Amino acid sequence: QVQLVESGGGLVQPGGSLRLSCVASGRDFSLYAMGWYRQAPGKQRELVATVGSGGITNYADSVKGRFTISRDVAKNTVYLQANNLNPEDTAVYYCNAKHPLSTYWGKGTLVTVSE
């Protein structure tokens, strides 16, 4: 059974940092592109960052310079280091694993940025 399980969300003050983790299980994800997406209340889900199987990264303009995505292939884990958070970053963050033949999603972890 394939599972993506996110953790690390929570309440943080503006300017603070969080590190999100996503552990993938059920198959070998080394050839999958892994990514983080987010969905704020009343808005569509949007891409935050992705890391390809070869390690190439891609970021939304809104998070460039503040967020860093990385992956540990041996642990089937992808991370999102989120720094200098602001209230506009408040959302449910979802882990994604993408391959030409299949795509998987986690259930999400809530990040709330507030005083």
Accessible surface in RSA format (square Angstrom, percent):
REM  Atomic radii and reference values for relative SASA: ProtOr
REM  Chains: A
REM  Algorithm: Lee & Richards
REM  Probe-radius: 1.40
REM  Slices: 20
REM RES _ NUM      All-atoms   Total-Side   Main-Chain    Non-polar    All polar
REM                ABS   REL    ABS   REL    ABS   REL    ABS   REL    ABS   REL
RES GLN A   1   185.47 103.7 121.31  88.7  64.16 152.8  54.71 116.4 130.76  99.2
RES VAL A   2    37.20  24.5  15.54  14.1  21.66  52.2  15.54  13.5  21.66  58.7
RES GLN A   3    90.96  50.9  86.43  63.2   4.54  10.8  14.11  30.0  76.85  58.3
RES LEU A   4    10.33   5.8   0.44   0.3   9.89  24.9   0.44   0.3   9.89  26.6
RES VAL A   5    83.42  54.9  79.55  72.0   3.87   9.3  81.40  70.7   2.02   5.5
RES GLU A   6    19.69  11.3   3.08   2.3  16.61  39.5   0.00   0.0  19.69  16.1
RES SER A   7    60.91  51.5  56.18  75.0   4.73  10.9  41.39  88.1  19.53  27.4
RES GLY A   8    36.69  45.2   0.00   N/A  36.69  45.2  23.91  65.6  12.78  28.6
RES GLY A   9    29.22  36.0   0.00   N/A  29.22  36.0   2.46   6.8  26.76  59.9
RES GLY A  10    29.96  36.9   0.00   N/A  29.96  36.9  29.89  82.0   0.07   0.2
RES LEU A  11   130.94  72.9  97.07  69.4  33.86  85.1  97.10  68.2  33.84  91.1
RES VAL A  12    20.05  13.2  15.19  13.7   4.87  11.7  20.05  17.4   0.00   0.0
RES GLN A  13   116.72  65.3 114.62  83.8   2.10   5.0  29.29  62.3  87.43  66.3
RES PRO A  14    50.52  36.8  28.37  25.9  22.16  80.5  28.79  23.8  21.73 135.1
RES GLY A  15    48.64  60.0   0.00   N/A  48.64  60.0  22.40  61.5  26.24  58.8
RES GLY A  16    22.50  27.8   0.00   N/A  22.50  27.8  21.61  59.3   0.89   2.0
RES SER A  17    56.94  48.1  36.80  49.1  20.14  46.4  21.20  45.2  35.74  50.1
RES LEU A  18    34.28  19.1  29.19  20.9   5.09  12.8  34.28  24.1   0.00   0.0
RES ARG A  19   133.38  56.0 118.87  60.6  14.51  34.5  36.60  50.0  96.79  58.7
RES LEU A  20     1.79   1.0   1.79   1.3   0.00   0.0   1.79   1.3   0.00   0.0
RES SER A  21    23.79  20.1  23.71  31.6   0.08   0.2   9.75  20.8  14.04  19.7
RES CYS A  22     0.00   0.0   0.00   0.0   0.00   0.0   0.00   0.0   0.00   0.0
RES VAL A  23    76.14  50.1  75.10  68.0   1.04   2.5  75.10  65.3   1.04   2.8
RES ALA A  24     3.50   3.2   0.05   0.1   3.46   7.9   0.05   0.1   3.46   9.2
RES SER A  25    49.10  41.5  46.05  61.5   3.05   7.0  38.22  81.4  10.88  15.2
RES GLY A  26    50.69  62.5   0.00   N/A  50.69  62.5  18.02  49.4  32.68  73.2
RES ARG A  27   113.16  47.5  93.36  47.6  19.80  47.1  33.74  46.1  79.42  48.1
RES ASP A  28   100.98  70.7  81.23  80.9  19.75  46.7  41.12  96.8  59.87  59.7
RES PHE A  29     2.00   1.0   1.97   1.2   0.03   0.1   2.00   1.2   0.00   0.0
RES SER A  30    30.04  25.4  25.71  34.3   4.33  10.0  16.92  36.0  13.12  18.4
RES LEU A  31   134.24  74.8 121.57  87.0  12.67  31.8 121.57  85.4  12.67  34.1
RES TYR A  32    11.20   5.2  11.20   6.4   0.00   0.0   7.90   5.9   3.30   4.1
RES ALA A  33    35.67  32.8  33.08  51.0   2.59   5.9  33.21  46.8   2.46   6.5
RES MET A  34     5.11   2.6   4.53   3.0   0.58   1.4   5.11   4.3   0.00   0.0
RES GLY A  35     0.57   0.7   0.00   N/A   0.57   0.7   0.00   0.0   0.57   1.3
RES TRP A  36     0.00   0.0   0.00   0.0   0.00   0.0   0.00   0.0   0.00   0.0
RES TYR A  37    29.27  13.7  29.27  16.7   0.00   0.0  20.65  15.5   8.62  10.6
RES ARG A  38    14.64   6.1  14.63   7.5   0.02   0.0   2.01   2.7  12.63   7.7
RES GLN A  39    63.71  35.6  59.70  43.6   4.01   9.5  10.81  23.0  52.90  40.1
RES ALA A  40    22.02  20.2  18.37  28.3   3.66   8.3  18.75  26.4   3.27   8.7
RES PRO A  41   114.98  83.8  87.29  79.6  27.69 100.6  99.73  82.3  15.25  94.8
RES GLY A  42    92.20 113.7   0.00   N/A  92.20 113.7  45.54 125.0  46.66 104.5
RES LYS A  43   142.71  69.6 130.29  79.9  12.42  29.6  81.72  73.6  60.99  65.0
RES GLN A  44   160.54  89.8 147.46 107.8  13.08  31.1  52.35 111.4 108.19  82.1
RES ARG A  45    92.65  38.9  67.02  34.2  25.63  61.0  23.85  32.6  68.80  41.7
RES GLU A  46    81.45  46.8  76.57  57.9   4.88  11.6  29.59  57.2  51.85  42.3
RES LEU A  47    57.19  31.8  47.39  33.9   9.80  24.6  47.39  33.3   9.80  26.4
RES VAL A  48     0.52   0.3   0.25   0.2   0.27   0.7   0.52   0.5   0.00   0.0
RES ALA A  49     0.00   0.0   0.00   0.0   0.00   0.0   0.00   0.0   0.00   0.0
RES THR A  50    29.00  20.6  29.00  29.4   0.00   0.0  17.97  24.1  11.02  16.7
RES VAL A  51     4.45   2.9   4.45   4.0   0.00   0.0   4.45   3.9   0.00   0.0
RES GLY A  52    20.62  25.4   0.00   N/A  20.62  25.4  18.65  51.2   1.97   4.4
RES SER A  53    61.55  52.0  35.34  47.2  26.20  60.4   4.11   8.7  57.44  80.5
RES GLY A  54    75.63  93.3   0.00   N/A  75.63  93.3  38.95 106.9  36.68  82.2
RES GLY A  55    41.84  51.6   0.00   N/A  41.84  51.6  24.21  66.4  17.62  39.5
RES ILE A  56   145.08  82.6 135.82 101.2   9.27  22.3 141.09 101.6   4.00  10.8
RES THR A  57    59.74  42.5  38.02  38.5  21.71  51.7  14.66  19.7  45.08  68.1
RES ASN A  58    78.33  54.0  74.99  72.5   3.35   8.1  21.08  50.7  57.25  55.3
RES TYR A  59    45.65  21.3  36.58  20.8   9.07  23.6  29.87  22.4  15.77  19.4
RES ALA A  60    23.60  21.7  15.93  24.6   7.67  17.5  23.60  33.2   0.00   0.0
RES ASP A  61   119.55  83.7  97.13  96.7  22.43  53.0  37.72  88.8  81.83  81.6
RES SER A  62    67.75  57.3  43.26  57.7  24.49  56.4  51.44 109.5  16.31  22.9
RES VAL A  63     0.35   0.2   0.35   0.3   0.00   0.0   0.35   0.3   0.00   0.0
RES LYS A  64   120.01  58.5 100.34  61.6  19.67  46.8  55.33  49.8  64.69  68.9
RES GLY A  65    87.47 107.9   0.00   N/A  87.47 107.9  43.45 119.2  44.02  98.6
RES ARG A  66    40.02  16.8  34.64  17.7   5.38  12.8  29.04  39.7  10.98   6.7
RES PHE A  67     6.30   3.2   0.10   0.1   6.20  16.1   0.10   0.1   6.20  17.8
RES THR A  68    76.30  54.3  75.15  76.2   1.15   2.7  46.46  62.4  29.83  45.1
RES ILE A  69     5.69   3.2   0.00   0.0   5.69  13.7   0.00   0.0   5.69  15.5
RES SER A  70    51.05  43.1  46.93  62.6   4.12   9.5  38.03  81.0  13.02  18.2
RES ARG A  71    45.41  19.1  17.80   9.1  27.61  65.7  12.37  16.9  33.04  20.0
RES ASP A  72    44.22  31.0  38.89  38.7   5.33  12.6  13.92  32.8  30.30  30.2
RES VAL A  73    75.23  49.5  62.85  56.9  12.38  29.8  65.67  57.1   9.56  25.9
RES ALA A  74   104.09  95.7  58.10  89.7  45.99 104.6  70.10  98.7  33.99  90.0
RES LYS A  75   133.94  65.3 118.14  72.5  15.80  37.6  73.91  66.5  60.03  63.9
RES ASN A  76    36.01  24.8  30.76  29.7   5.25  12.6  12.46  30.0  23.56  22.8
RES THR A  77    10.82   7.7   6.60   6.7   4.23  10.1   3.40   4.6   7.42  11.2
RES VAL A  78     0.16   0.1   0.16   0.1   0.00   0.0   0.16   0.1   0.00   0.0
RES TYR A  79    34.73  16.2  34.73  19.8   0.00   0.0  17.62  13.2  17.11  21.1
RES LEU A  80     0.08   0.0   0.08   0.1   0.00   0.0   0.08   0.1   0.00   0.0
RES GLN A  81    58.54  32.7  58.29  42.6   0.26   0.6  29.43  62.6  29.12  22.1
RES ALA A  82     4.37   4.0   4.37   6.7   0.00   0.0   4.37   6.2   0.00   0.0
RES ASN A  83    59.14  40.8  59.14  57.2   0.00   0.0  17.07  41.1  42.07  40.7
RES ASN A  84    90.43  62.4  86.39  83.5   4.04   9.7  19.05  45.9  71.38  69.0
RES LEU A  85     2.60   1.4   1.08   0.8   1.53   3.8   1.08   0.8   1.53   4.1
RES ASN A  86    46.45  32.0  46.45  44.9   0.00   0.0  20.48  49.3  25.97  25.1
RES PRO A  87    69.50  50.7  61.06  55.7   8.44  30.7  61.33  50.6   8.17  50.8
RES GLU A  88   134.87  77.4 113.21  85.7  21.66  51.6  70.71 136.8  64.17  52.4
RES ASP A  89     1.21   0.8   1.21   1.2   0.00   0.0   0.00   0.0   1.21   1.2
RES THR A  90    33.29  23.7  30.87  31.3   2.42   5.8  28.82  38.7   4.46   6.7
RES ALA A  91     1.29   1.2   0.63   1.0   0.66   1.5   1.29   1.8   0.00   0.0
RES VAL A  92    43.40  28.6  43.23  39.1   0.18   0.4  43.23  37.6   0.18   0.5
RES TYR A  93     2.42   1.1   2.42   1.4   0.00   0.0   2.39   1.8   0.03   0.0
RES TYR A  94    33.57  15.7  33.57  19.1   0.00   0.0   7.49   5.6  26.08  32.1
RES CYS A  95     0.00   0.0   0.00   0.0   0.00   0.0   0.00   0.0   0.00   0.0
RES ASN A  96     3.47   2.4   3.47   3.4   0.00   0.0   0.00   0.0   3.47   3.4
RES ALA A  97     0.00   0.0   0.00   0.0   0.00   0.0   0.00   0.0   0.00   0.0
RES LYS A  98    97.96  47.8  94.97  58.3   2.99   7.1  54.17  48.8  43.79  46.6
RES HIS A  99    50.01  27.3  43.49  30.2   6.52  16.7  23.59  24.3  26.41  30.7
RES PRO A 100   129.50  94.4  86.10  78.5  43.40 157.8  99.44  82.1  30.06 186.8
RES LEU A 101   159.30  88.7 126.52  90.5  32.78  82.4 131.01  92.0  28.29  76.1
RES SER A 102    30.68  25.9  19.55  26.1  11.13  25.6  27.62  58.8   3.06   4.3
RES THR A 103    64.53  45.9  38.60  39.1  25.93  61.8  23.35  31.4  41.17  62.2
RES TYR A 104    51.63  24.1  48.61  27.7   3.02   7.9  40.66  30.6  10.97  13.5
RES TRP A 105   107.53  43.2  79.64  38.5  27.89  65.5  61.93  33.0  45.60  74.0
RES GLY A 106     7.93   9.8   0.00   N/A   7.93   9.8   1.19   3.3   6.74  15.1
RES LYS A 107   194.95  95.1 171.41 105.2  23.54  56.0 119.52 107.6  75.42  80.3
RES GLY A 108    22.96  28.3   0.00   N/A  22.96  28.3   0.36   1.0  22.61  50.6
RES THR A 109    18.53  13.2  12.70  12.9   5.83  13.9   7.75  10.4  10.78  16.3
RES LEU A 110   102.98  57.3  93.28  66.7   9.69  24.4  93.28  65.5   9.69  26.1
RES VAL A 111     3.57   2.3   3.57   3.2   0.00   0.0   3.57   3.1   0.00   0.0
RES THR A 112    40.83  29.0  40.81  41.4   0.02   0.0  31.44  42.2   9.39  14.2
RES VAL A 113     4.76   3.1   0.00   0.0   4.76  11.5   0.00   0.0   4.76  12.9
RES SER A 114    49.25  41.6  44.89  59.9   4.36  10.0  18.89  40.2  30.36  42.5
RES GLU A 115   165.54  95.0 117.93  89.2  47.61 113.4  78.12 151.1  87.42  71.4
END  Absolute sums over single chains surface
CHAIN  1 A     6239.4       4703.8       1535.6       3445.5       2793.9
END  Absolute sums over all chains
TOTAL          6239.4       4703.8       1535.6       3445.5       2793.9
